[in-house]
């Protein structure tokens, strides 16, 4: 999945695959996680958030099925 680098103290890059509603996040630690069945509207909100880290904690973490892939 293609990810784009972002400016965040917690997250290095983010990407979204609309064909299967999968969000992928690479954290600054180097860990890569995928989150499943994430609505495309939420992806756009996440991408445009003032703070992706805060948005992640508020709207994504523990809300969707997840799997560490890297």
C-alpha positions, 0 to 999 in steps of 0.5 A: 500500500502506498503511504504518504509521509506526514508531520507528526510526533507519533506517526510517520506515514499513512495510507488507505486502500479504498478497494478493501477499506483498509487504513495503514499507519506507520508509526515513528517506532517503525511499527506498521499497523493495518486497520480494517473496515475503516470508512473512506469518510473517516480516512479523509477526516484523518488525513486532514486532521490538525493532529493525526495522533490525537485523531488516531487515539480518539477515532481509530484506536480500539475502534477497528479490527487491526493487525501489525504487518511490519 
